[in-house]
Amino acid sequence: MSDGFGEHDATWPLGPSRFVRGLGTRIVSSVALVAGGFVFTILYLAFLAQRFAWYQNLAVVAAVAIVVPAGLAVTWVLWAMGFARRAGLP
């Protein structure tokens, strides 16, 4: 019986080493991106927000809310495309 991670298992043709290539870097960058966006937003609202009008503060927070998911999407889409190419998927 196979656990799904064998080199010769038909359900896992690439083996685990080909699957996880670049995965750790992307997990670390995802955590750093989310944490950085959160820290930036908190520090901005704590120290710089009083200098601007409410709609300018809203624009900064909205920009962070757009940039962080966009960065995550680019990071994971590139990994998925590389994985699909290595797996021979269409």
N, C-alpha and C positions, 0 to 999 in steps of 0.2 A: 504494500500500500504506500502511495506517495503522499507527501505533505504539500505538493504543488510547487516546490522549490527545486526539484531535481533537474539536473542538466538534460536528462533524457525524457522528461515528462512532457507529454503532448499538450498539456494545459498551460505550460510555462516554457515556451520554446527558447527564450533567451537566457534563462537562468537568472538568479537573483542579482548577480554582479552587474549584468547589463541593465537591469531595471533601475538599480539605485545609483547609477552613474550620474553625478551632478545633483542628486536629490538632497543631500545634506547641505550643500551650499545654498540651494533654493529655500530650504526650510529656515536656515539661519537668516537669509536675506529677507524672507517674508516676516519673520518675527521682528527683525530690526526695522523694517519699513513700517510695520504697524505701530511698534513702540515709539519710533521716531516721530511719526505723525501725531500720536497721542501726546507725547512730551512737548512737541512744538506747539500744539494747540493749547495745552494747559499753560505753558510758559507765555505764549502770546497773550492769552486772555488775562493772565495774572499781571503782566508787566507792561504790555504795549497797548492793550485795548482801550484804555482810557484816553489815549491821544486821538482816537478816531471816532467817527460817528458809528451808530449801530449798524448801518447798512454796509459800511466798509469792513467792520468786524465780521459781519455775516459773509461777506465776499471772501475774506481770508479763510474762514472756517470751511466754506463751501469749496474753495480751491483745494484745501487739504483733503476734504472728503471726496474729491474727484481724482486727485493725483495719487493717493495711496492705493485705491482699488485698481487704477490704471496700471500702476507699477506692479502690483500683484498679478494682474491679468497678463501683462507682457512676460513676466518671469515664468509663470506656469504654462502659458501657451507655447513659449519657446521650448520648454522642457518636454511638453507633450508632443510637439512636432518632431523633436529629435528622437524621442522614444518610439514614435510611430514609424519614423524612417528606419531606425535600427531593427524594429520588429517586422518590417516589410509590409506594414499596413497601408491601405490606400490613402 
